[in-house]
Amino acid sequence: MKNRIFHQSFWILFIIVVHSSITDVQAIYKLNVDQAVVLGMKNSIELKNLQLDYKIQEQKNNELTTAVYPTVAAAGGFTYYTNVPKIQFPSSDRPIYEVLKKEGVKDGSGNEIDVANSTFAVNAVSFVQPLNTQLGLSVNQLLFQPDVFVGLQARKTILQLSQNNIDVANENVKEKIHKAYYAVLITQKQIDVLASTKQRLSALLRDMNQMFITGFAEKLDVDKLQVTLNNTEAAENQLNNVLRIGKASLKMALGIQQSDSLELTQNLDIQALKADLMTVEDFNYEKRKEIALLNTAMELQKIDFKRYKLAYLPTLAAFYQFQRSGQKTGTPDLNGEKPWFWFNTGLVGLQLNVPIYSGGKRKFLMNQSRFAAEKVENSLQQMKQFIDLEQEVAKSSLNNAIINLDVQESNVKLAEEVFTKTKLKYENGLGSSFEVLQSDTELQRAQGSYFQALYEAMIAKTSYAKAYSKL
C-alpha cells in the first residue's frame, strides 16, 4: 500500500515538473525588419480588436438584413378565474303584461290584466367561463420602409469603413515597429564599437603601464588614461541599459513575451538608405489609407442624408394573425362532463403609415447630415494639406539626415586617422599622453555623433516611406 502511494506521488510530481519546464520554455526569434513587421501585425492587440470590430459589423449587417424577412411569432396563455367577471343585466316581465292587456286577456278571476303588477329586476350575468386558454400565431412582413432599404445599401460601405480603419492601423503599427527595430539595431552596433574602444584603451593602458615601469611615462599619464577607460565602461553600461529598454519596447511592439529571446538579423545598408531619396512623381492621394478612410466616411454621410430624405415616404407592412380560444364551462353536460368550447379567429391585412408632419424633425436631421458631410469634406482638404507638408518635411529631413550621415562618417574616419598617428607619435616619444587622450575622446565623440546621425537617418527613412505610402 505504501509503495503504491509512493509511486502515485512520484508520477504526480513528475508531471508537475515536466509541465513547469514546458511552460517556462522561452521562444527564440531571429528577425529582420520585414519579419518583425509581419510578426508584430499578427500579434498586435489593436489590429486584433479592429478585426473583431469588422466581424461585429458583419453581424450587424446580417442583423439589418433580417428586417426584410418575415417575422413569425406564437403566443399562448391560460387563465383561471377564481371569480368570473359579471355584468348587471336587467330583466322585466312588463312587456308581457302590456301585450296581454292589449289583447284583452283576463286573469283567473276574470279581471283585466293590470300592468302595474309587472316586476323589474337586475341580475348578475357572466359571459366568461372559469377556465380560458388562447393560442395564437402572427406573421408580419415588411413591404416598404425607406430607412431599412437605405441601410441595406450602406452595408458594404460600412464594412469598407471598418477595413479602412484596419489599414490605417496597419500603417501605424509598421511605422512603430520600424522605428523600434532600428533603435535597437543601432544601439547594438554602437555597443560593438564601444567594446572595440574599450579593447583599444585597455591595450593602450597596458602599454603605458610598461612605459611607466621603464620610466618613459609618468604616473599622471596612466591615471588620466584609466579615467578615460572608466568613463568608457560607464558609457557602455548606459548603452546596455538603453538596449535592454529598447528590446523590451520592441518585444512589446511585436506582441511577444519579455522572457523570449530576440535577435535582430537586419543589415544596415547605408547605400540603400541613400537610394531611397528619390522623386515620387506618380504619387496619388488615394494611396494614403487616411484618404481612403475619409472617402468612405463621405460615402456614408451621403447615404445618411438619403436615409433622412426618404423618411418622407410612407411605410407598408402586411400581417396575418390566427388565434384559437377555448373556454371550459363549470356546469356538467348531459354526460356529466365539463366540456371545452373552442373558437377560431383569423385576420389578414395591410398597415400603411404615412408621415405627415413631425414638427420639422426630418428637415433638421437632413441639415445635420449635410453639415456633417461638409465637415468630412473639410477634413479631406486638411488631410491633403497635411500629407503635402508631411512629404515635404520627410523629404527634406531624409536629405539632411543623409548629408549629416556622410559628414559624420567622414569625421569618424578622420578621427581614427588622427588617433592612430597621435598614438604612434606618443609611442615614439614625439607626443604627449594628453594628445593621445584628446584624440581618443574626439574619436569617441565622432563615433557617437555618427550613430546618432545613423539613427536619425533610419527614422527619417521610415517617415519618408510612410509619407509616400511605401512602408
C-alpha positions as CSV (number, residue, x, y, z in Angstrom):
1,M,0.0,0.0,0.0
2,K,2.8,2.4,0.9
3,N,4.7,1.6,-2.3
4,R,1.5,2.3,-4.3
5,I,1.1,5.7,-2.6
6,F,4.8,6.4,-3.2
7,H,4.5,5.6,-7.0
8,Q,1.4,7.8,-7.3
9,S,3.1,10.7,-5.6
10,F,6.2,10.2,-7.8
11,W,4.2,10.4,-11.0
12,I,2.2,13.4,-9.9
13,L,5.5,15.2,-9.0
14,F,7.0,14.2,-12.3
15,I,4.0,15.6,-14.3
16,I,4.2,18.9,-12.4
17,V,7.9,19.2,-13.1
18,V,7.5,18.4,-16.8
19,H,4.6,20.8,-17.1
20,S,6.6,23.6,-15.4
21,S,9.5,23.0,-17.7
22,I,7.3,23.1,-20.7
23,T,5.6,26.3,-19.7
24,D,8.9,28.0,-18.9
25,V,10.4,27.4,-22.4
26,Q,11.4,30.6,-24.0
27,A,10.7,31.3,-27.6
28,I,13.6,32.3,-29.8
29,Y,13.1,34.9,-32.5
30,K,15.6,35.8,-35.2
31,L,14.1,38.5,-37.3
32,N,14.9,41.0,-39.9
33,V,12.8,44.1,-40.1
34,D,10.3,42.7,-42.6
35,Q,9.8,39.6,-40.5
36,A,9.4,41.8,-37.4
37,V,6.7,43.7,-39.1
38,V,4.8,40.6,-40.1
39,L,5.1,39.2,-36.5
40,G,4.0,42.5,-35.0
41,M,1.0,42.8,-37.2
42,K,0.0,39.3,-36.4
43,N,0.2,39.8,-32.6
44,S,-1.0,43.4,-32.4
45,I,-3.9,43.7,-30.0
46,E,-5.0,46.9,-31.6
47,L,-5.3,45.2,-35.0
48,K,-7.0,42.1,-33.5
49,N,-9.6,44.4,-31.9
50,L,-10.2,46.2,-35.2
51,Q,-10.6,42.9,-37.0
52,L,-13.1,42.0,-34.3
53,D,-14.9,45.3,-35.0
54,Y,-15.0,44.2,-38.6
55,K,-16.6,40.9,-37.7
56,I,-19.0,42.7,-35.4
57,Q,-20.1,45.0,-38.2
58,E,-20.6,41.9,-40.4
59,Q,-23.0,40.6,-37.8
60,K,-24.8,43.9,-37.6
61,N,-25.2,43.9,-41.4
62,N,-26.7,40.4,-41.1
63,E,-29.0,41.7,-38.3
64,L,-30.1,44.6,-40.6
65,T,-30.8,42.1,-43.4
66,T,-33.3,40.3,-41.2
67,A,-35.6,43.4,-41.4
68,V,-36.7,42.3,-44.9
69,Y,-37.6,38.8,-43.8
70,P,-41.0,37.9,-42.4
71,T,-41.3,37.6,-38.6
72,V,-43.3,34.8,-37.1
73,A,-44.4,34.7,-33.5
74,A,-46.5,32.4,-31.5
75,A,-48.3,33.2,-28.2
76,G,-50.3,31.3,-25.7
77,G,-51.9,31.8,-22.4
78,F,-54.0,30.1,-19.8
79,T,-56.4,31.8,-17.3
80,Y,-58.4,30.5,-14.5
81,Y,-60.9,32.9,-12.9
82,T,-61.4,32.2,-9.2
83,N,-64.3,34.7,-9.5
84,V,-65.6,35.1,-13.0
85,P,-66.4,38.7,-14.1
86,K,-70.1,39.6,-14.3
87,I,-72.2,42.4,-15.6
88,Q,-75.6,43.7,-14.4
89,F,-78.2,42.5,-16.8
90,P,-81.8,44.0,-16.4
91,S,-84.9,41.8,-16.7
92,S,-88.7,42.6,-16.6
93,D,-92.0,41.0,-17.4
94,R,-93.7,44.4,-18.1
95,P,-93.7,43.9,-21.9
96,I,-95.6,40.6,-21.4
97,Y,-98.2,42.3,-19.3
98,E,-98.6,45.1,-21.9
99,V,-99.2,42.5,-24.7
100,L,-101.7,40.6,-22.5
101,K,-103.6,43.8,-21.7
102,K,-103.6,44.8,-25.3
103,E,-105.1,41.5,-26.3
104,G,-107.7,41.7,-23.6
105,V,-106.7,38.6,-21.8
106,K,-108.3,38.1,-18.4
107,D,-106.8,36.7,-15.3
108,G,-108.2,33.7,-13.4
109,S,-110.7,35.9,-11.6
110,G,-111.9,37.4,-14.8
111,N,-110.2,40.7,-14.2
112,E,-108.3,42.7,-16.8
113,I,-104.5,42.4,-16.7
114,D,-103.0,45.2,-14.7
115,V,-99.6,46.4,-16.0
116,A,-98.8,47.7,-12.5
117,N,-98.5,44.1,-11.4
118,S,-95.4,43.6,-13.6
119,T,-92.0,43.3,-12.0
120,F,-88.4,44.6,-12.7
121,A,-85.2,43.1,-11.5
122,V,-81.4,43.3,-12.2
123,N,-79.4,40.0,-12.4
124,A,-75.7,39.5,-12.3
125,V,-74.7,37.6,-15.5
126,S,-71.3,36.3,-16.6
127,F,-70.3,35.7,-20.2
128,V,-66.9,34.1,-19.2
129,Q,-66.2,30.6,-18.1
130,P,-63.8,29.9,-15.3
131,L,-61.2,28.2,-17.5
132,N,-59.8,30.0,-20.5
133,T,-56.9,29.5,-22.9
134,Q,-55.6,31.2,-26.0
135,L,-53.2,30.0,-28.7
136,G,-52.1,32.4,-31.4
137,L,-49.8,32.8,-34.4
138,S,-48.8,36.0,-36.1
139,V,-46.9,36.7,-39.3
140,N,-45.6,40.2,-40.3
141,Q,-43.8,41.1,-43.5
142,L,-42.3,44.5,-44.2
143,L,-43.1,45.5,-47.7
144,F,-41.6,49.0,-47.9
145,Q,-39.7,51.1,-45.4
146,P,-37.2,53.6,-46.8
147,D,-34.6,53.8,-44.0
148,V,-34.4,50.0,-43.9
149,F,-33.7,49.7,-47.6
150,V,-31.2,52.6,-47.5
151,G,-29.5,50.8,-44.6
152,L,-29.2,47.6,-46.7
153,Q,-27.5,49.7,-49.4
154,A,-25.0,51.0,-46.8
155,R,-23.8,47.6,-45.6
156,K,-20.9,47.3,-48.0
157,T,-19.8,50.9,-47.3
158,I,-19.8,50.4,-43.5
159,L,-17.7,47.3,-43.9
160,Q,-15.3,49.2,-46.1
161,L,-15.0,51.8,-43.3
162,S,-14.0,49.1,-40.9
163,Q,-11.5,47.8,-43.3
164,N,-10.1,51.3,-43.8
165,N,-9.6,51.6,-40.0
166,I,-7.6,48.4,-40.1
167,D,-5.5,49.7,-43.0
168,V,-4.7,52.9,-41.2
169,A,-3.8,51.0,-38.0
170,N,-1.6,48.7,-40.1
171,E,0.5,51.6,-41.3
172,N,0.9,52.9,-37.8
173,V,2.0,49.5,-36.5
174,K,4.5,49.2,-39.3
175,E,6.0,52.6,-38.5
176,K,6.2,51.9,-34.8
177,I,7.9,48.6,-35.4
178,H,10.4,50.0,-37.9
179,K,11.5,52.8,-35.5
180,A,11.7,50.5,-32.5
181,Y,13.7,47.9,-34.5
182,Y,16.2,50.3,-35.9
183,A,16.7,51.9,-32.5
184,V,17.7,48.6,-31.0
185,L,19.8,47.6,-34.0
186,I,21.8,50.9,-34.0
187,T,22.3,50.7,-30.2
188,Q,23.7,47.2,-30.7
189,K,26.1,48.5,-33.3
190,Q,27.1,51.3,-31.1
191,I,27.8,48.9,-28.2
192,D,30.0,46.8,-30.5
193,V,32.1,49.9,-31.4
194,L,32.3,50.9,-27.8
195,A,33.6,47.4,-26.9
196,S,36.3,47.9,-29.5
197,T,37.1,51.2,-27.9
198,K,37.5,49.5,-24.6
199,Q,39.9,47.0,-26.0
200,R,41.9,49.8,-27.6
201,L,42.1,51.8,-24.4
202,S,42.9,48.7,-22.4
203,A,45.8,47.8,-24.7
204,L,47.0,51.4,-24.6
205,L,46.8,51.3,-20.8
206,R,48.9,48.2,-20.6
207,D,51.5,49.8,-22.9
208,M,51.5,52.9,-20.8
209,N,52.0,50.9,-17.6
210,Q,55.0,49.3,-19.2
211,M,56.4,52.7,-20.2
212,F,55.7,53.9,-16.6
213,I,57.6,51.0,-15.2
214,T,60.6,51.6,-17.6
215,G,60.5,55.3,-16.8
216,F,59.2,56.6,-20.2
217,A,55.8,57.7,-18.9
218,E,54.5,59.5,-15.8
219,K,52.0,58.1,-13.3
220,L,49.7,61.0,-14.2
221,D,49.5,59.8,-17.8
222,V,48.5,56.3,-16.6
223,D,45.8,57.8,-14.2
224,K,44.4,60.0,-17.0
225,L,44.0,57.0,-19.3
226,Q,42.5,55.0,-16.5
227,V,39.8,57.7,-16.0
228,T,39.1,57.6,-19.8
229,L,38.7,53.9,-19.7
230,N,36.4,54.1,-16.7
231,N,34.2,56.7,-18.5
232,T,34.1,54.4,-21.5
233,E,32.9,51.5,-19.3
234,A,30.3,53.7,-17.7
235,A,29.1,54.7,-21.2
236,E,28.9,51.1,-22.2
237,N,26.8,50.3,-19.1
238,Q,24.4,53.1,-20.0
239,L,24.1,51.8,-23.6
240,N,23.4,48.3,-22.3
241,N,20.6,49.7,-20.2
242,V,19.3,51.6,-23.2
243,L,19.5,48.4,-25.2
244,R,17.5,46.5,-22.6
245,I,14.8,49.1,-22.6
246,G,14.8,49.3,-26.4
247,K,14.4,45.5,-26.7
248,A,11.6,45.5,-24.1
249,S,9.8,48.1,-26.1
250,L,10.4,46.2,-29.4
251,K,9.1,43.0,-27.8
252,M,6.0,44.9,-26.7
253,A,5.5,46.2,-30.2
254,L,5.9,42.7,-31.6
255,G,3.5,41.2,-29.1
256,I,5.9,38.6,-27.7
257,Q,6.9,37.8,-24.1
258,Q,9.6,39.8,-22.3
259,S,11.2,36.4,-21.4
260,D,11.5,35.5,-25.1
261,S,14.9,35.7,-26.8
262,L,15.1,38.2,-29.7
263,E,17.9,38.5,-32.2
264,L,18.0,41.2,-34.9
265,T,19.4,40.0,-38.3
266,Q,18.9,43.1,-40.4
267,N,21.9,44.6,-42.1
268,L,22.3,48.3,-42.1
269,D,22.7,49.1,-45.8
270,I,23.7,52.8,-46.0
271,Q,23.8,52.8,-49.8
272,A,20.2,51.5,-49.9
273,L,19.2,54.2,-47.4
274,K,20.6,56.9,-49.8
275,A,18.9,55.3,-52.7
276,D,15.5,55.8,-51.0
277,L,15.8,59.6,-51.6
278,M,14.1,59.8,-55.0
279,T,11.4,61.9,-56.6
280,V,8.0,60.4,-56.4
281,E,6.1,61.8,-59.3
282,D,3.3,59.2,-59.5
283,F,2.0,59.8,-56.0
284,N,-1.7,59.8,-55.7
285,Y,-3.6,60.9,-52.5
286,E,-5.7,57.8,-52.8
287,K,-2.7,55.7,-51.9
288,R,-2.8,57.1,-48.4
289,K,-5.0,55.0,-46.1
290,E,-6.2,58.1,-44.3
291,I,-7.7,59.5,-47.5
292,A,-9.4,56.2,-48.3
293,L,-10.9,56.3,-44.8
294,L,-12.3,59.8,-45.2
295,N,-13.6,59.0,-48.7
296,T,-15.6,56.1,-47.2
297,A,-16.8,58.3,-44.4
298,M,-18.1,60.8,-47.0
299,E,-20.0,58.0,-48.8
300,L,-21.6,57.1,-45.5
301,Q,-22.7,60.7,-44.9
302,K,-24.3,60.7,-48.4
303,I,-26.2,57.6,-47.6
304,D,-27.2,59.0,-44.2
305,F,-28.6,62.1,-45.9
306,K,-30.5,59.9,-48.4
307,R,-32.0,58.0,-45.4
308,Y,-33.4,61.1,-43.9
309,K,-34.6,62.4,-47.2
310,L,-36.6,59.3,-48.0
311,A,-38.1,59.4,-44.5
312,Y,-41.0,61.4,-46.1
313,L,-42.2,58.3,-47.9
314,P,-44.8,56.0,-46.3
315,T,-44.1,52.6,-44.9
316,L,-46.1,49.5,-45.7
317,A,-46.3,46.1,-44.0
318,A,-48.5,43.1,-44.3
319,F,-49.7,40.9,-41.4
320,Y,-51.6,37.8,-40.7
321,Q,-52.9,36.6,-37.3
322,F,-54.7,33.5,-36.2
323,Q,-56.0,32.8,-32.7
324,R,-57.7,29.8,-31.2
325,S,-59.5,30.5,-27.9
326,G,-61.0,27.9,-25.5
327,Q,-63.4,28.2,-22.5
328,K,-64.4,25.4,-20.2
329,T,-67.8,25.6,-18.6
330,G,-68.2,24.9,-14.9
331,T,-71.5,23.2,-15.5
332,P,-71.6,19.5,-16.5
333,D,-73.3,18.5,-19.7
334,L,-75.6,15.5,-20.1
335,N,-72.7,13.1,-19.9
336,G,-71.6,14.6,-16.6
337,E,-68.5,16.2,-18.1
338,K,-67.4,19.8,-18.2
339,P,-66.6,20.3,-21.9
340,W,-64.3,22.8,-23.6
341,F,-65.7,25.2,-26.2
342,W,-63.2,26.3,-28.9
343,F,-63.4,29.4,-31.1
344,N,-61.1,30.3,-34.0
345,T,-60.3,33.9,-35.1
346,G,-58.2,34.9,-38.1
347,L,-57.4,38.1,-39.8
348,V,-55.1,39.3,-42.6
349,G,-54.4,42.9,-43.6
350,L,-52.0,45.7,-44.6
351,Q,-50.7,48.5,-42.5
352,L,-49.8,51.8,-44.1
353,N,-48.1,54.6,-42.2
354,V,-47.9,58.0,-43.9
355,P,-45.7,60.6,-42.3
356,I,-47.5,64.0,-42.5
357,Y,-46.0,66.3,-40.0
358,S,-43.2,65.9,-37.4
359,G,-42.5,69.4,-36.4
360,G,-39.7,69.7,-38.9
361,K,-37.7,67.0,-37.3
362,R,-36.7,65.3,-40.6
363,K,-35.6,68.6,-42.1
364,F,-33.3,69.2,-39.1
365,L,-31.9,65.7,-39.4
366,M,-31.2,66.3,-43.1
367,N,-29.4,69.5,-42.2
368,Q,-27.3,67.8,-39.6
369,S,-26.3,65.1,-42.1
370,R,-25.4,67.7,-44.7
371,F,-23.3,69.7,-42.3
372,A,-21.5,66.5,-41.2
373,A,-20.7,65.8,-44.8
374,E,-19.2,69.3,-45.2
375,K,-17.1,68.5,-42.1
376,V,-15.8,65.4,-43.7
377,E,-15.0,67.3,-46.9
378,N,-13.1,69.9,-44.9
379,S,-11.2,67.1,-43.2
380,L,-10.3,65.7,-46.6
381,Q,-8.8,69.0,-47.7
382,Q,-7.0,69.3,-44.4
383,M,-5.6,65.8,-44.7
384,K,-4.3,66.5,-48.2
385,Q,-2.6,69.7,-46.9
386,F,-1.1,67.6,-44.0
387,I,0.1,65.0,-46.4
388,D,1.8,67.7,-48.6
389,L,3.5,69.1,-45.5
390,E,4.4,65.6,-44.2
391,Q,6.0,64.7,-47.6
392,E,7.9,67.9,-47.8
393,V,9.2,67.6,-44.2
394,A,10.1,63.9,-44.7
395,K,11.9,64.5,-48.0
396,S,13.9,67.4,-46.5
397,S,14.6,65.5,-43.3
398,L,15.9,62.5,-45.1
399,N,18.1,64.6,-47.4
400,N,19.6,66.4,-44.4
401,A,20.0,63.2,-42.5
402,I,21.9,61.6,-45.4
403,I,24.1,64.7,-45.7
404,N,24.8,64.7,-41.9
405,L,25.5,60.9,-42.0
406,D,28.1,61.4,-44.8
407,V,29.7,64.2,-42.7
408,Q,29.8,62.1,-39.5
409,E,31.1,59.1,-41.4
410,S,34.0,61.2,-42.7
411,N,34.6,62.6,-39.2
412,V,34.9,59.1,-37.8
413,K,37.5,58.1,-40.5
414,L,39.4,61.3,-39.9
415,A,39.3,60.9,-36.1
416,E,40.6,57.3,-36.5
417,E,43.5,58.5,-38.5
418,V,44.3,61.3,-36.0
419,F,44.2,58.8,-33.1
420,T,46.4,56.3,-35.0
421,K,49.1,59.0,-35.8
422,T,48.9,60.5,-32.4
423,K,49.4,57.2,-30.7
424,L,52.3,56.4,-32.9
425,K,54.0,59.7,-32.1
426,Y,53.5,59.1,-28.4
427,E,54.9,55.6,-28.6
428,N,58.0,57.1,-30.4
429,G,58.4,59.7,-27.7
430,L,57.4,62.6,-30.0
431,G,54.0,63.3,-28.5
432,S,52.3,63.6,-25.1
433,S,49.7,61.4,-23.4
434,F,47.4,64.4,-23.3
435,E,47.3,64.4,-27.2
436,V,46.5,60.6,-27.2
437,L,43.7,61.0,-24.7
438,Q,42.3,64.0,-26.5
439,S,42.4,62.2,-29.9
440,D,40.7,59.2,-28.3
441,T,38.0,61.4,-26.9
442,E,37.4,63.1,-30.2
443,L,37.2,59.6,-31.8
444,Q,34.6,58.5,-29.4
445,R,32.6,61.7,-29.8
446,A,32.8,61.3,-33.6
447,Q,31.5,57.7,-33.3
448,G,28.7,58.8,-31.0
449,S,27.7,61.5,-33.5
450,Y,27.8,59.0,-36.3
451,F,25.5,56.6,-34.6
452,Q,23.1,59.4,-33.7
453,A,23.1,60.6,-37.3
454,L,22.5,57.0,-38.4
455,Y,19.6,56.6,-36.1
456,E,18.1,59.9,-37.4
457,A,18.6,58.8,-40.9
458,M,16.7,55.5,-40.3
459,I,13.9,57.3,-38.6
460,A,13.8,59.8,-41.5
461,K,13.7,56.9,-44.0
462,T,10.8,55.4,-42.1
463,S,8.9,58.7,-42.1
464,Y,9.7,59.2,-45.7
465,A,8.3,55.7,-46.7
466,K,5.2,56.3,-44.7
467,A,4.6,59.7,-46.2
468,Y,4.7,58.2,-49.7
469,S,2.8,55.0,-48.8
470,K,5.8,52.8,-49.4
471,L,6.3,51.5,-45.9
